[in-house]
Amino acid sequence: MFLSHRLLGVAALALAFSANPARAQYSPDRATALEVRKEFLTDLDSLHSKFSALADAIPADKYSWRPAPGVRSIGEVLMHVASEFYYWTPAVFGAKPSPVVEGNKAALDKFEKMSSKPEVLKHLKEGFAYGRAAVSGLEDSKITGTQKVFGHDRQIVEMTLDMTDDLHEHLGQLIAYARMNGIKPPWSK
């Protein structure tokens, strides 16, 4: 609960300047940027723990299950998350993405198709380790500026919220997929 209140405070701060049309001109002070990075890494740890627990709990034969044609399978969603650990997690902070997956649609689609349980478990672990280390290792001065993302200047602090929002969305998606297959998330009571 304490973490939720802290994240809410950080989110409110980020929204205060992300709603401002001049957001690209605003740069949070060093202390704010460091706190945002710390909270981002804490949330990333929690997300990784849940993704890994769910990936372990889902039987290998269910990794190809999808709720409808044309929708990512369980394994593909998990590999999508791994690709975000490898690529987007470092990229939003201005760190170098992993060479394991390129940031173009064809490479990302190809990566997601390697969705067997052993591949998923390997890449969730290695992608998370890479992304976390890349963000943790950045010089403090590099996390207070802007990043060019999808052709637009975006605040790094703002992008951390977008990144965790997206990962939480995929966690909810996977929880729904698991429950549709009679699998209870391991942390649920």
N, C-alpha and C positions, 0 to 999 in steps of 0.2 A: 504494500500500500504506500509506503514511504517513497519507493521508487516511482510509482505512478504519479504522486504529487510532484516530485522533482521533474519528471518528464513533462508533466502538464505545464509547469512553470517555464521550462525551456521552450516548449511548444508555443506558449503564449508570447514569449520574447521573440521567437522566430516569426510568428505570424504578424507581430506588430510591425516588423520591417518588411516582411514579404508582401504584405498588402499595399505597401507604399510603392508608387510608380518609380520612385527614385532608388529602389532597393539596390541596384547595381552600384550606386554611389555610397551606400552605407556599408561600413565594415565594423563588425562587433569588436569590442576591445579584447585584448588577449585573454583576460580572465574568463570572459563569457565564452569565447571560442574553445578554451581548454575545458570548461565545464561541459559544453555541448559534446565535445569529442569523448570525454569520460562517460557521459550518459549514453552516447551512441554505442560505445564499446560494451557497456554493461547490458544494454538491450540486445546487442548483437550476440553476446554470450548466451543470454536467455533464449533467444530465437534458435541459435544453433543447437542448443541442448534439446529443445522441443522437436526441431526438424529431425535430429538424429534419433531421438527416442521413437518418434513416429515411423521413421524409415526402418528401424529395427523391428518394430512391432508388426509391420505390414508384411505378410508372407510374399515370397518372391513371385509366386504365380499371380498375384494381384497387381504387380507393377505395370502390367499392360492394360489394366482396366481403365476405361474412360466412361464418363457419364453419357456421352453422346458422340456420334461421329464428328470428326473435325475439332474436337476438344482435346487438350493435352491429357495424356494418361497420368496415372500416379507417378510412374517413374520419370516421365517427361517433366512434370511439375517439379519434382525433386532435383532433377538435373538443371532446370531453369534456375532454381534457387542456388545451386552450386555455381552456375555461371555468373550469377549476381555477386556471389562471394569473390570469385576470381576477378571479375571485370569491374562491375559497377561500384562495389564497396570501396575499392581503392580509388577509382576514377572520380567519384564525387568529391573526394578530398584532395584531388590533384596528384595522387600517387600513381605510380605506374601499374596498370593492370597486368595480370599474369599473362604470360605467353601461351598458357594452356588453352585459352579460348580467345578468339578475336572478337572485336566488338562490331561485327557486321551481321546482318540477318542470316545469311547463308551459313556462316560459321556457327552462330548460336543455334540455329535449327539443327545442324548436323550434330553438335554437341548434345543437345537435348535428346536426340534419338538413341544415344548410347545409354539406355535407361534400365539396364538390368540391375538387380539389387546389389551385386558386388561393385559395379561401377558407381552406382549412386552413393553407397556408403564411403567408398574411397574418395570421390570428388566432394562430397559434403564436408568431409574431414579436412582434406587438403585445401579446398577452396576457402573454407572458413579460416584456416591457419594462415593462408596467404593474405587474405583481405584484412584480417585483424592485425597481422604484423605490419602490413603496409601502412595502415592508418596509425597504428601506435608509434611507428618509427618516423613519422613526419616531423619536421622541425615545427615548433610552435608558430613561428611567423608565417608558415604556409597555410594555416587553417583559418585565417581571418579574412581572406579575400574572396574573389569570385572565380568561377569556373565556367568555361564555355560548354554547355550541355545542350544537345540537340539544336545547336546554332544560336542559343541565347545565353547571355551572361546571367549566371545564377549564383547567389551567395552559397558558399560551402555549408554554412550553418543551415540554410534553408534546404539544401540538397540532402543533408543527413536525415531530416524529417521525411522527405520524399522516399528515401531509401528504406527507412524502417517501416513506413506506411506500406510500401509495396511488399516487403517481406512478411509483415503481419497479415496482409491480404492473402498471400500464398499459404501461410500457415492455416488460416481459416478455411481456405479452399481444400487443403489436405485433410483437415479435421472432418470436413463434410464428406469427402471421398472415403475416408476411413470408416466413418459411421455408416455410410451407405453400403459398405461391405462387411458390416457387423464387427468392426474393430474399434475398440474403445481406446482413445488416447491414453498412454501409460500414466500421465500425470493427473488424469481425471479421477475423481473419487465418487 
